[in-house]
Every structure is written in C-alpha cells, then in structure tokens.
C-alpha cells in the first residue's frame, strides 16, 4: 500500500489503522463514531446485494485492522443478514494483541434491529464468546442465540443508544459498517465523526443499487475534510473528518 497524501510513503493496511486512536477522540457523553464503507466508482455500495464483490484483499485487511482499534462495531440488521457476520475478530493473534492493550478480545457487536427480526442461526449470534448489544423497539428477545446479548430498548433514538453505550458499556469508540440507511440516520443525528471510504475501480450502474448513504435526503449536507489518501490492490483508500 502507498500513502499518497498528505505525504508519500510505503505503508500497510495494518500500519494505517494502527495510527488511528479513536477512543482518545471521544466527545463527552458518547463514543467517537466512524463509518467504514466501500463503493464502486459510481458510488454503489453493493454488487449483487453484497459488498464482497467490491472488496479486495487490501480492503479486507484494512477492514479488520480498523475493527481491531475500536471498542464496538455497529451494523444494521439488513447488513448483518446479507453479509452473515460472525465473530468480530477473525484472528487469535489480534485478540491477544487487544487483550495486551487492555481491550476485550473482541469488540462489542452493536446490532440495530427495530423489529428484532433476526434469525438465531446467524453466525454472530451463535458465538458464545461474542458480546452483543441489540438496539430495538421490540419488547421481545432472541431465542436460540448462544452469544451474550444485552438489549437497549431505545427504538430509533440513536443519540440515546450512543449515550447508553458510553455510560453502561464503557464504549468510547464505534466503527459503523452500515448499511446505507443506518448511515443516513447517524448522519442526520450528527453522530458521525469520520468516514473511511474505499473506492473500488468498478462501474456498476443500476437505479436500484444503494449508495453508501441511502434513505431520506439530509436536511443539511454533511461535509468532509480530507485527512489522507492511499492506494493498494487497485483501490483508492480515503479518510475524511466530518465537519460539525
């Protein structure tokens, strides 16, 4: 991987991610939150309904390296079902490194599911070592899951969820991996602090395909301030600070 801006030097996905210290940036009362997304050149967030066709080896390495830096990983129910998430950390080496740094072996998984329509056979929910928080408007509970699950009955009130993650779970940093509708709600609530966006050199087209931010148009457009640009495996990796 080659860093192009603000300086030019050789790097790796793991080195770039390790330079990011989101917990140190947490504002009062809530965690620091970054979005991590991949898109085609024409802005499409999925190929045939999933991100897999857009994600190269370098992108997947960066994806997992960013996860290793945070207290929690947030995902919407639709993305969880489509991508079939499992345990947050795929490597025992990374779990050990996190533990040595005073972090839990795996980031807390935060799932946004208004109706709680999640099948219990999802790989994430079958992991007994994985801690999960489910934010929902439902009064029910998931049956058959082996993961350790806590419920936050906050409906779609994302600021309340973020406050509870900080106060009740000690979360100071969150990496949100979408989907596009959840991204729009987080941006509308002014909760997004950064965006990591990988541009894959494909053109997909199609009026029905999601962009990285879907749903209702934002009342006020969010503005990004470029922090760095890198390239690897033919992708363009960018990091943006969201200007408040």
C-alpha positions in Angstrom: 0.0 0.0 0.0 1.2 3.5 -0.8 0.2 6.6 1.1 -0.3 9.5 -1.4 -1.4 12.4 0.8 -0.6 14.3 3.0 2.9 12.6 2.5 4.1 9.9 0.1 5.4 6.8 1.7 5.1 3.0 1.7 2.7 1.6 4.3 0.4 -1.3 5.1 -3.3 -1.5 5.9 -2.4 -2.6 9.5 0.0 0.4 9.9 -2.5 2.9 8.7 -5.2 1.6 11.0 -2.8 1.4 14.0 -2.2 5.2 13.7 -5.9 5.8 14.4 -6.7 6.2 18.1 -10.5 6.9 18.1 -11.1 6.3 21.8 -8.8 9.2 22.6 -11.1 11.5 20.5 -14.4 10.6 22.3 -16.6 13.6 23.0 -18.3 14.0 26.3 -21.4 11.7 26.7 -21.0 9.5 23.7 -18.4 7.4 21.8 -16.5 8.6 18.8 -18.1 7.1 15.7 -16.6 6.4 12.2 -18.2 4.9 9.2 -16.3 2.4 7.2 -17.6 1.8 3.6 -16.6 0.5 0.2 -18.1 1.7 -3.0 -17.7 1.4 -6.8 -16.5 4.4 -8.8 -20.2 5.3 -9.5 -21.0 5.3 -5.8 -22.7 1.9 -5.4 -22.3 0.2 -2.0 -23.0 -3.3 -3.1 -22.6 -5.7 -6.1 -25.4 -8.2 -6.4 -26.6 -7.3 -2.9 -23.3 -7.7 -1.1 -20.0 -5.8 -0.5 -17.9 -8.9 -1.3 -17.6 -8.2 -5.0 -16.3 -4.7 -4.2 -13.8 -5.7 -1.5 -10.2 -6.6 -2.5 -7.5 -8.2 -0.3 -6.1 -4.8 0.8 -9.6 -3.6 1.6 -10.4 -6.6 3.8 -7.1 -6.3 5.6 -7.9 -2.6 6.4 -11.4 -3.5 7.4 -10.2 -6.0 10.0 -7.4 -3.7 11.1 -9.9 -0.9 11.8 -12.1 -3.2 13.8 -9.1 -4.0 16.0 -8.8 -0.4 17.0 -12.4 0.1 18.4 -14.5 -0.8 21.4 -17.6 -1.6 19.3 -18.6 -2.4 15.8 -22.1 -1.3 14.8 -24.2 -2.8 12.0 -27.8 -2.6 10.8 -30.0 -5.8 10.8 -30.2 -5.9 7.0 -26.4 -5.8 6.5 -26.0 -8.4 9.3 -28.3 -10.8 7.5 -26.9 -10.2 4.0 -23.2 -10.3 5.0 -23.6 -13.2 7.5 -21.4 -11.6 10.2 -19.6 -13.9 12.6 -17.2 -13.1 15.5 -15.8 -9.7 15.2 -12.1 -10.7 15.4 -11.1 -13.4 13.0 -7.6 -13.9 14.4 -6.4 -15.2 17.8 -3.3 -13.1 17.3 -5.3 -9.9 17.1 -7.4 -10.9 20.1 -4.3 -11.4 22.1 -2.9 -8.0 21.0 -6.1 -6.3 22.0 -6.1 -8.0 25.4 -2.4 -6.9 25.9 -3.6 -3.3 25.2 -6.3 -3.6 27.9 -9.2 -4.1 25.4 -11.7 -7.1 25.3 -10.5 -9.7 22.9 -13.4 -8.9 20.5 -15.1 -5.5 20.1 -18.7 -5.3 21.3 -21.1 -6.0 18.4 -23.9 -3.4 18.3 -26.9 -4.5 16.1 -29.7 -2.1 15.1 -32.9 -4.0 14.6 -36.2 -2.2 15.2 -38.4 -5.2 14.8 -35.9 -7.8 16.2 -36.4 -9.9 13.1 -33.1 -11.7 13.3 -32.7 -15.4 12.7 -30.9 -17.1 15.6 -28.7 -19.1 13.2 -26.8 -16.0 12.2 -23.1 -16.8 12.8 -22.6 -13.8 15.0 -25.4 -14.9 17.4 -24.0 -18.4 17.5 -20.7 -17.3 19.0 -20.7 -17.9 22.8 -17.6 -15.7 23.2 -19.1 -12.7 21.4 -20.8 -9.9 23.4 -23.7 -8.3 21.5 -25.9 -5.3 22.2 -29.2 -5.2 20.2 -30.9 -1.8 19.9 -34.6 -2.3 19.2 -38.1 -1.0 19.7 -39.3 -4.6 20.3 -40.1 -5.9 23.8 -39.1 -9.4 22.7 -35.9 -11.4 23.0 -34.0 -13.6 20.5 -34.3 -17.3 21.2 -31.7 -19.9 20.5 -28.8 -17.5 20.4 -25.5 -18.5 22.1 -23.9 -15.1 22.1 -24.1 -12.9 25.3 -26.9 -10.4 24.3 -28.0 -7.2 26.1 -31.0 -5.2 24.8 -31.3 -1.5 24.6 -35.0 -0.6 24.2 -34.4 2.8 22.5 -36.3 2.4 19.3 -34.7 4.5 16.6 -33.3 7.1 19.0 -29.6 6.8 18.1 -28.4 9.5 20.4 -29.9 7.6 23.4 -28.2 4.4 22.2 -24.8 6.2 21.9 -25.2 7.6 25.4 -26.1 4.2 26.8 -23.1 2.6 25.1 -20.8 5.1 26.7 -22.5 5.0 30.2 -23.4 1.4 30.6 -20.9 -0.4 28.4 -17.8 1.9 28.6 -17.7 2.3 24.8 -15.5 5.2 23.7 -15.2 4.3 20.0 -17.5 2.8 17.4 -16.9 1.6 13.9 -20.1 1.5 11.9 -20.2 -0.7 8.8 -23.6 0.3 7.5 -25.8 -0.3 5.8 -26.6 2.8 3.9 -29.9 3.5 5.6 -28.3 3.3 9.1 -25.6 5.6 7.8 -28.2 8.2 6.8 -29.8 8.1 10.3 -26.4 8.5 12.0 -25.5 11.5 9.8 -29.0 13.1 10.3 -28.4 12.8 14.1 -25.0 14.4 13.8 -23.3 11.4 15.3 -20.7 10.7 12.6 -17.2 12.0 13.3 -15.2 10.3 10.4 -15.7 8.4 7.2 -13.3 5.8 5.8 -14.2 5.2 2.2 -12.6 2.7 -0.2 -13.2 3.3 -3.9 -13.1 0.1 -5.9 -12.4 0.6 -9.7 -15.7 -0.8 -10.9 -18.7 0.9 -12.6 -21.9 -0.9 -11.7 -24.9 1.3 -12.7 -28.5 0.4 -11.9 -31.1 2.7 -10.5 -32.0 0.3 -7.6 -28.5 -0.1 -6.2 -27.8 1.6 -2.9 -25.2 4.3 -2.5 -23.2 4.5 0.8 -25.9 6.8 2.3 -29.5 5.9 1.5 -32.9 6.8 2.8 -34.2 10.4 3.2 -32.2 13.3 2.0 -30.2 15.0 4.8 -31.7 18.4 5.8 -28.1 19.7 5.9 -25.5 18.1 3.7 -22.6 16.7 5.7 -19.2 18.0 4.7 -16.0 16.0 4.7 -12.5 17.3 5.3 -9.8 15.0 3.7 -7.3 13.6 6.1 -5.4 11.1 3.9 -5.4 9.2 0.6 -3.7 5.8 -0.1 -3.7 3.2 -2.8 -3.4 -0.6 -2.9 -4.7 -3.5 -4.9 -6.1 -1.0 -7.4 -8.3 0.6 -4.8 -8.2 4.2 -3.5 -8.4 4.4 0.3 -9.6 7.7 1.8 -10.2 9.1 5.3 -12.5 12.0 5.9 -13.2 14.1 9.0 -16.9 15.0 9.1 -17.1 18.8 9.8 -19.6 19.6 12.5 
